[in-house]
Every structure is written in C-alpha cells, then in structure tokens.
C-alpha cells in the first residue's frame, strides 16, 4: 500500500423489498451485527480512513462512528455514490465504492483490490467474480485484448452477454479526481430509468483512462444479499468463518455446524463449547469454562472454569465468576454468581447476587418484580456459603446472610441473619382417612 488516502462510500439506502420486511435490508441482524456493519468493519480493517454511508433520511441517525450522506430518492447506484460527494469534498485519494449487503467481504480482498488499482495506475478498478449462478449480476464485457470494455446490467444485456461467466460484484475503487466528474455525466439510458455507477467505467474507458479488473478468488466473499434465503446462506458461511477462527485460536468447538457464535463474542483459549450452543452479543468466556449443549448466552460473562448448561439461558447482565455453575434448565438475568457458587438446576435467578461457595437448591425463584407499577425491580442478595432448600422463593428486596440455610418449600420475605435457619412454610398436617372418604364423591 502507498500513502495515498483511502475513503469508502457504502451504499445502504435501499429498502430491500425482496426481503419482505418492514426492516430495511441493510439493518437485518446477522451474527451480532447488522448486514451493513459487516461491510463497514471490512472497510475499516482494510485501512480506510474515511467511511461515508449513503442511506435514507429516516435511517441517517442509525449509524455511529461513520459519516453519512442522504440519497433523497432511489435513482440507482450512480445517484447513491454521487450523494456522498459533499461529504468527501476536498478529499484527494482513492475511493472504494461498496455495496452494504455483502457481509462476507474481507479486508484482505479489499486490500488486494486497492493494490491492483494502484499497481496498474488505474483511474478506476472493478472487482469481478464468477459465481455458479450469475443471476441478475451485471456482466463484465472485455475487449479483444482482455481489457474491460464495459459492464452491462443483466436487464439490459443481450443473450450473448448474459452467457458471460464473469460478473460485476458492484465493488469498485476510483481515483477521487476521476470519480466525481464521471458521475456528473451519468444519464438514465436503461429500462429502469436509473443512474448506474457502472457507466462511469465506460466513460473512463472512452476517455482513454486505464481501467483495471481484479478477480475475486472466492465468489462467496462478494455475494450480495437480497432475500432471506440468501441471508441464511450468508449466515452459515460467516458462522463457519467465526468458528474456524476460534478453533485455530485454541477453543474446542465440538460440533461447529450446530454452534452459533456472534462476531462480537470473546472466547479465551482452552474453553469448550458443546453442540447446539448459541453465544450472542458481548458475551465473554474465560479459559477453562465449559458450555454444555443447548445453552444460550446473551451479553453474559462466564468465568474461567465455570460450567454452564445443558439447557441453560444466560440473559444480559449475568456474570458467572470462576468455577461457578449454572446448570440444567436454569435461567439467569442480571445475576452475579460468585466464585464456586452453584445454581444447579430448575431455577430462575434474576436481579440477584449469589455469594462465593453458595449452593442454590432446585426450583429456586427470585421474585423480583415490583409490587406497585413504577417501582424498580428489587434485588435478592444471598451471601457466601449459603445453602438454600428446594422450592425456595425469595421475594425481593431481601438479604440472606453468610452461612445461612433456608428450609425446603420456604417463601423468604424477610432478611435472614448470617448462620441462621429460615423456615417460611405452613406446618404439615395429616388428616387420616380424608382421601378414602372423598374418593367417590
């Protein structure tokens, strides 16, 4: 790479009507990011210094840490890129033009594209590829010397042009000084009445400027997303990429195809992830932790040596300290479970603090919902080395002191002193012969 500045224009103003959704296509979630965020991340990791996202006026506030430009009307890709001109006024360098619906795009491929562009001293360079099914991609038309002659949209192509295997990815890099004048020359000479950014390359060729083509080696990296079916295919590919990276970094993933890990999740080496696990959001897992089958964790922290699952749900705000356990059919939410503490099975613990070494009996519930509308949820605080009985309910706010015990079947509504036994249940009474007398009633 040279010291030439590099900017990027990311086109993300379309509604994506083929998604059949009220959510704009570029905002559909995909393994911890929105669709467009994958493209932004790839551009940033490729060394792009300025990123301008072209979007609709309604979505302009949906972006952080990037510049935005508004495309007032959907008049095609050429108009979309032209909408970013004011944002990049005075910029001297190269400009990447990216579609916001290509989530598998890698920084390496963008770096290679820019290297070809600069190595050939081109005014513009197009990224092409050869998919198994060319579908509606624009066809790359080369001249007798193998150089780019033009790009023709599928809807405007002849039968001979549709038979071409090499297609346009919709990704380009231009010298800024050549891009903006070429965009001003665009006219809607097509069946859709739209302005195509591809036509700017034809202008450059006609002006005698050098236009290069860089062929992507892996078609999957540049496949765009237009339907939910294509979104699912892309998700599977990204899942495999994420899992492969974790495994190469020292994580054991027993069955990668059934394991879904968001791009934003952090896993330390020597953790083990079993089949049918879903790790989402900002979840972090420390060395030695074991995540058993059918566990879902969202924005949770799992300490070293901790055991989670099977069939466990960790909701946002959950922290499991080292060597702790959240077991089978356990749900935790905004719960801090201390070192070596256990919530083994069949429990809901929310808005709670569980001390070091404590064992929570089966069937525990923290009843944390406020008794009156508008009041905050109460917190349950259970100290160190506490032993709670089965089928306990803790009506927050309530504190259980260190070393205390609670009897099975108790509903704890008052604070329990340290080292005390709390019994909060009706004494059992047996009525002899009752069942026999009423059996035939």
N, C-alpha and C positions, 0 to 999 in steps of 0.2 A: 504494500500500500504506500502511496505517496502522502505528502502532507496536504493534498487538496481537500478542502472541507467537503463533507458528505451530509446531505439532508435527505429526508424521505417524506413523500406525500402518500398517505394511506387513505385509500378511498373506502369510505364506510357510511355512505349516505343512503344506500338503497334499503327498501323495506323488505326485500326478500319474500315476495308474495308466494313463492312456491313452498315456503316453509309452513304455510297455512297457520300463521301465528300472529297474535297481536303484538308479540315481541319482535322488534326489528332483528333481521337475520344476524347482524354482526354482534348482537348482545346475547345471543343464546349461550348458555353456560357449557363449558367443555373442560372437564378435569381441573376445576379450580380457577379457571379464567374464562372471561368472555371470549367468543370467537376472535374478535378483533385484537384482543390483548395478546394473543399468541403472536400475531404479526408484529405488533409494537415491540414485544420482547425480543423477537428475532432481529429487528432493525437496530434496536439499542445494543444488543450484544455484538452486532456486526460493526459497531463503531460509528453509527450515525450520530451526528452532533445535534441535529435539529429534526424533530418529528412533527409534521403537521397532519392532523387527522381531518379529512373532509367529511362532514356529517350534516345532518339536517338541523334546522334551527331548534327543533324540540329536543334534540339529543346533545346539544352543544355543551351542556353542563355535566354530561355523564363521563367526562374524561379528566384525569389528573396527570400532572407531570408531563403533558404534551401540549403543543399548541393546537388550536382548532380553527377551521375555516368552514363557512356555511355554504352549501350548494342550495341555492334558493329553489330551483326546480330540477327535476331529474331529466336532464338533457343529454345524458351519456357520459362516458368516461372522460372525453376531452374536456367537457364543461366542468367535470368534477376536479380535474387537475388544475384547470385554469382558475378555479375558485380559490386555490391556495397561493396564487401569485402575490397578492398583497402581503400575506403573512411572511413570504420569503423575499420581499422586496429588498434589493441590495445584496442578496446572497450570491456569492461568487464561488462556484464549485460544481460538484456533481449532485444530481437529484435523482434518487430512487423513486420510482412510481410503483406502489404496491397495492394489490387488492386486499381488502380487510377480511377476506373469507378464506384465507389459505393458512390454516393453523399449523400444518406440518412443515412450513417453511423454516429452514435452519439458518443460523448466522453464517455457517460455513459456505452454504450455497450463495448467499448474498455477497460474501467476500470474494468468492470466485467470479461472480458476475461482474463486480466492480473491477476486479483485476483484469479480466478480459477487455472490458470497456477502456480502461486506461492503457493497457498494454498495446491495444490496436489504435490508440489515439482517436477513438471514435467520437462522433458528435452524439450518437445515440446507440444503445445496445438493447436488444430484446432477449429475454430468457425464453427459450423454446423447450419443448419436450415431446416425447412420442408415447401417448397413452395407449392402452389396449383398446379403448373405445374413444375416438376423437369427439364424438357427440357434437355439441354446439360451439366448440372452440374455433377461433379464427385460424385459418390455415397459413403456414409460412410458405411463401412463394419465392423461390430462389431463381437467379438468372443462370445463364449458361456457364458462368464461372463459379457457381456455388454461393455467390453473394446474395444478400437479401434484395429482392426486387420490390416486394410489397407484402402486406398482410391483408387478407381478405376475410371478412366476417362470414361465418358459416351461412347465415341467412342471405348473404349476397353472393355466395360462391357458385361457380359453375360445377357441373358434375365432375369434370376433371380436377378441379381444385379441391372438391370435397374428398377426392380419393387420396389426397396427400396425407402422409402419416405424421409429418412434423407440424405441431400446432403452437399457437401463441399462448403462453402462460398468463399474459396480462401483466407481467412484471418487466420493468424497464429501468435503465439508467441513462440519464441525459446530462450533457453539459447544460448548466442553467442558462447560459447565454444563447444556446440554440433552442432550448425548450420553449421559452415564453413566446418568441416571435412565431414559431411554428404553430403553437396553439391558437394564435390570433388568426391564422389563415384557415382554420377549420370551417367547413360548411357541411350541412346535413345532406350529403349526396348518398343516401341509403334508404331502404324501405321503411326504416323506423323513424326517420327524421331526427336522428341523434348525431352528436358530435363524438367521433371516435378518436381516442388518443393514438390509436394505431396509425391513423392517417398522417400523423406528424413524421413518422419514419419515412413514409413515401415522399413527403416534402423534402426531407433531408437528402434522400437518395437522388431526387430530381435536381437538387441544388448542387450535386456533386460532393456532398459531405460523406465521410466514411460512416457506415452503419454496420455494426457488428452483431453477430448472433452467438449467444452462449447456450449450449445444450445442457439441460439438467440431466444428470445421470440416472436419477431416481424419479420417475413420474409422480410417485405418491407425495413427494415433497411439495409439489406445486398444484395439486388438485384443489380446485375451488369447491365450496360447499353451497349448494342451492336447495337441497331438500333435507328432511330429517333422516332419510335413509343414508345420504352421504355424510351427514353429521355423525351418525352411529359408526360408519366405516372409519371416519377420521378418528373418532374417539378410541376405537380399538387399536389403531396404529399408534396413537400417542400413548395409550396405556402400555403397549409393548415397549416403546422407547423409554418411558419413565421407569418401568420395572427393570429393564435391562441395565440402565444406569445405576440403579440402586444395587442390583446384584453384583455388578462389576466393582462397586464401592464397598462390598463386604456384607451386604444384607442377604439373609436367606429368605427367599420367597418360594414357598413350596409348590405353588401352582400359579404361575404368572398369569395365565389366561383367565382365571377366576378372581384375580386380585386387582382392585382398582384404587390407585393412589393418585391424588391430585398433584399437580406440578408444584404446588406451594407447600407440600408436606416435607418435613425433615426427618430422615431416618439415620441413626448412627450405625456404624459397623457392628456386626455380631448381634443384631436384632433378628428375630424370626417372625415371619408373617405367614400364617397358615391360609388354606383356601377360603374363598368367599368372604374376604375381608375388604372393607371399604374405609379408606383413610382420607379425610377431606379437610379442606381449609388450611388453617395454620397449625394443624396437629404436628407435634414433635414427639419422637420416640427415641429413648436413650439406649445405650449399649446394654445388651443382655435381656431386654424386655422380650416377652413372647406374646404375640397376638394370635389368639386361637380362633377357629373357624366361626364365620358368621358374626364377626364383630364390626360395628360401625363406630367410627370416632370422628367427631367434627370439632375443630378448634380446641383440641384437648392436648394436655401434656402428660406423657407416660414416662415415668422414671426408669432408671436402669434396674434391670432385674425384675421389673413388675410383670404380673401375669394378667391378661385381660381375656375374658370370654371363657368358653364359647357362648354365642348368642348374647352379646353384651352391647349396650348402646351408651357411648360417652358423648354427652352433649356439650355445647360450648361452655367454657369456663371450668371444666373439670381438670384437676391436677392430681395425678397419682404419683406419690413420692416413691423412691427406690424401694424395691422388694415388696411393694404392696400388691393387693389383688382385688380385681373387680370380676366376679365370676359369672356363672350361668344365669341368664335371664335377670341381669342387673342393669338398671338404668341410673346414670349419674348425671347431674346437671348443676353447674356452679358449685361443685363439691370438691373440697380439698381433703384428700385421703393421705394420712401421714405415713411415714416410713414403716414398713412391715405391717400396716393395718390391713384388714380384710373385710370385704363385703362379698361373701362367697356366692350367695345365690338368692334369687327370687325377691329382689328388693328394689325400691325406688328411694334414692337419696339425693335430694335437691336442696340447694342453698344451705349447705352444711359444711362443718369442719369435723373431721374424724382424726383423733389423735394417734400418735405413734403406738403401734402394737395392739390397737383395739380390734376386737372381733365383733362384727355385726351379725346377729342371728338371722336365720332365714325369715323372709316375709316382712322385713322392716320397711317402714314408710315414714318419711319426714313430711308431715302435713304442714306445708309452709305457706299455703295460700292465705291472704289476709281475710280476717273475719268481716271487715267492712270495706266497701268499694273505696278506692283511692289510697288505701294504706299500702305501704311497701310489704313485700313478702318477708316473713320472719326467717331468722336463721336458727338452725339447730347446731349446738356446739357440744360435741362428745369428746371427752378428754382422752388422756393416754391410758392404755392398758384396761380399757373398759370392756366388759362382757355383757352384751345385750341378749335377752332371750328371744326365742322365736315369736313371730307375730307381734312385734312391738310397733306402736305408732308413737311418734314424737311430735307433739303439737307445738310448733314454733310460735314465738321465740322461747327456747328452753335450753338450759345448760345441764350437762351430765358431767360430774366431776371425775378427776383421775381415779382410776382403780375401782370405780363403782360397778355394780351389777344391776340389771333390770330383769324382773321376772317375766317368764313367758306369758304372752297374751296381754301384756300391760299397755295401757294408753298413758304415756307420760306427758302430763300437762304442767308439772311444776319442776323447778330445778332440783337436781339430785346432788347431794353433797358428795365429796370425794370419799371413796371406800364404803359407801352406803349400799344397801339393797333397796331398790324401789319396787314396790308391788302396787299396781294400779289396776285391779280387776275385781269382779264380784266373786265371793267365796262360793265354791261348788256346793250344790245341794242335790242329793239323790232322792227322788220320790219313788219309793218301792211300788211296783205293780202298775205304774201310770201307763206305760205303753200297752200292756195287756188289756187294761180297761178301755182304752180308746182305739184299739186296733180296728175294731169292726163298727165304729161309729159312722 
